Amino acid sequence: MNVLDDNQPSHGTARDSLESLPASLSGEEHSGPEGTSTSDVGSHSIPQSITSRLFVSHFLSTWNSRVFEFGAILFIASLYPRTLLPASLYALLRGVSAVLFSPSVGKYVDSRNRLHVVRVSIVGQRAVSAISCAGFLYLTFSKPKKIWIEVLVLSVLGGLACVEKLCSIMNLVAVERDWVVVIAGDNESELQTLNSQMRRIDLFCKLVGPLAISMIDGISTIVAICVVLALNVTSVPVEYFAIAKVYALVGGLQDDRSSSQPLEQPVVSTTSEGLTSFSLSSAIHSFYAPLSDYLHHPAALPSIALSILYFTVLNFGAQMITYLLNTGYNSSFIGAIRGVSVLFEISATWLAPLAMNKVGPIRAGLWFINWQLGCVGMAVGVFWFAKLPSLGAAGLIIGVIMSRVGLWGFDLCAQLIIQEEVDSNSRGSFSAMEASLQSSFDLLSFAATIVFSRPAQFRYPVLLSAVAVFAATTLYSVFVRSRRGHLMHVLQCLGKMYHKNDDVGTSAETQGLLA
């Protein structure tokens, strides 16, 4: 069945043709009496030889990224226990690099061979993570006496963190937004399944990865650094060759896109003195052109709505955990409820495909985001008006846990809509711009807790987070109305009520006549 609503206008499909897929994936075509194909290209099942290798590569990439991201903060905190400045600057650099350079990453993804892009992301991530671990070991053992050496090493580590973040975005955009679409072909059910399975891997790594490295770091920071170093070195060949095998098995991935999407280069003019100067207008164009294309795309509203949801402190992240610790909850309890929250998130990867198969991704997305809005509204209401701080915190915890089903259900629905509607030659640019926007809202959430830094002021970032969910819901509702012409079948509901009342009246008249 078509997972998009039948009554929505068509904006073209970004689904790659199955004509180039091997017979093992696309199935044989048989000619009917009229010379037409009788094969159903949407009924094929993706071979396990493809999915297993894809999942292995994606798991290792996501696991190493999560472990390194969280571990690096722990290592810096261990080196500088009396100040949060180095760790804060390190995290800030990663976020800013994602905001500024994600569009360039997207253009690179769209203009290069698919296997080349993913291999660059794998080798880039593993190499800079290994070098960073060497830097952390140097700072741990050497303790530089000259301040400029220490600042230099930290600056290099910050630069490497930016490269690792961009390579992580490159891998995510290429694999989750492009490869899975090509692998699924015209089978929308398989695409839903692939998206859900990939998201389960993401959520598992999100929970277990930081937990594992924090436990090792509790024993020994040096051992933890060595573990991260070993993981990054040993996983490279497995990731590298697993994804290469997927590329070889799926013919659609081998389509050459370099000729149709060349990289844009800034205009360079040579002066009489032999100096080169870059055209300012060209630089501005190269920055704003992807943004303009993104904002004018038919799938922009679901993407923007999803990005706005990154402006939140209601996610059992650093801000909310800090507040709960200040309220009186211990770290063991917080770890337990964080695990429960991830279980709710993972449940969305089963619920979302069921809902999309039932009503399509557009209506299912509306259901999920309204569920999130309702849960967040309940949580914020209890948090603001509860007389006891412990009661307010408890209401916040319950509401946030329940809202995660809506968040990740909506994420999967929005992702499917974007995959359906964004052309294959611009998936990288679109998804990278979305990643840049998400990083921007994520940084704004940290800015909110910087402005309202005292625990007593945490209620204001909580309120702003609820406003962000409301804004995202409003934007997505506008999108749904533009596609379907309505948000609910009001006339049908009124018609059913009218017929019901009419039936009741007719029954009463009949009883009166019989009397």
ABEGO torsion letter per residue (X at the ends): XBABBAABBBAEBABBBAAABBAAAAEBBBBBAAGBBABBAAABBBBAAAAAAAAAAAAAAAAAAAAAAAAAAAAAAAABAABAAAAAAAAAAAAAAAAAAAAAAAAAAAABBAAAAAAAAAAAAAAAAAAAAAAAAAAAAAGBABAAAAAAAAAAAAAAAAAAAAAAAAAAAAAAAAAAAAAAEABAAAAAAAAAAAAAAAAAAAAAAAAAAAAAAAABAAAAAAAAAAAAAAAAAAAAAAAAAAAAABAAAABBAAAABBBBBBBBBBBAAGBBBBBAAAAAAAAAAAAAAAAABAAAAAAAAAAAAABBABAGBAAAAAAAAAAGBBAAAAAAAAAAAAAAAAAAAAAAAAAAAAAEAAAAAAAAAAAAAAAAAAAAAAAAABABAAAAAAAAAAAAAAAAAAAAAAAAAAAAAAAAABBAAAAAAAAAAAAAAAAAAAAAAAAAAAABABAAAAAAAAAAAAAAAAAAAAAAAAAAAAAAGBABBAAAAAAAAAAAAAAAAAAAAAAAAAX
